[in-house]
Amino acid sequence: MNTKANIQIAPGSIIGPGSIIGPGSIIGPGSIIGIVGGGQLGRMTAVAAAELGYRVHVFTPEVDGPTEQVCAKAFVAAYDDEDAIKAFGESVDVITFEFENVPADTVKKLKAYAPVHPGWNCLAICQDRAKEKMFAADLGIETAPWTLVTSADALRDAMKTIGTPAILKTTTLGYDGKGQVRILSDTNPATAWAELGGDIGILEGFIDFDREISVITARRPSGAMATFDVVENRHKNGILDVTIAPANISTTLSEQARAIGQKLAEAMDMVGLLAVELFVTRDGRLVMNEMAPRPHNSGHWTQDGCTTSQYEQFVRAITGLPLGSTQRHADVVMKNLIGDEAKPWAKILANPDDKLHLYGKAEARAGRKMGHINRLHPKGSKPKGWVNFGDY
Ligand code: AMP
């Protein structure tokens, strides 16, 4: 049964299939949110949506994925399955993504059924490292030096212009350090090019950073924005390991990072969440690494550390509800549980300092995100033993 319902129509705005939500219009509680992508970000969004009285339908190729387990209805099919696009689109009141690498054609077709937030322009920019960097540069935001590379010979030339060390990255579909090859002065370009695979990439100069930080901004259709505290991220094997909230950086840097997040969200007319990853250089500059138009792993801490979590804020932004307070009531260390790290869940649960979140994934493959811990401590105090996960 199609239960599209409870839409409050503000004067002047029209809500219905194919329409755009105008400023002031709301897709109210009781409506159905469609999420494209079925992973843990969708799962935690669906739970937050439920807390505000929404139901979630998911469109994902994955059977029994983390989102499917907690949503009202799942459309399990390939992203180009026409029947599934139609059935999913007809069943929901607003559509969003927990995964940005969705084909353009799917997004265009979904627009015929319900408002899609964020829009295709945001996804298109964030799907492609080259577009992302050009977009940032146009706004005066610094990125690592980079150049497009389309062959082993071009890579050889790029190694001279960009210099080494550098990183060869795929332009699309890279995440968690996948689709990246380290390039040193003695790297054989042909071997590195073959290792990357595909016919296009970018060579990016290596930033000798002091630390990595990120900032998450929510933006409503009205243009109102709310930004969470800036956090520090530490990676292991190219995957986020720990997020420290707040980042131990100067107020000036933190303000600059927040301003960058808001500038980017505004410039792409984003409706939803925009996460921006930045390097802090040793001489105190901010260099943008990449962005994601959705909830972000480095925002998990907000579930237990803020008045409004990034997931609830995401739901509020795409439905046009007022944004919630991003106030942080504690300092938090978020530890990702990767592969076997979630196995000692019983021990973790027995520690009252640790708040465990699990994603319902059956198989703990190496490098797979299985859950996370939020460890809270009073604002301004030292975290307890967070570096040594060997406790478990
Ligand atoms: P990415 O998938 O681009 O976010 O890269 C994953 C991780 O690799 C980043 O979080 C950094 O730790 C590292 N990395 C990526 N690009 C660079 C760069 N240009 N310079 C230094 N480290 C980088």
Boltz pocket constraint, residues with backbone or C-beta under 6 A from the ligand:
constraints:
  - pocket:
      binder: B
      contacts: [[A, 144], [A, 167], [A, 174], [A, 175], [A, 176], [A, 177], [A, 178], [A, 204], [A, 205], [A, 206], [A, 207], [A, 208], [A, 209], [A, 212], [A, 235], [A, 238], [A, 277], [A, 289], [A, 290]]
      max_distance: 6.0
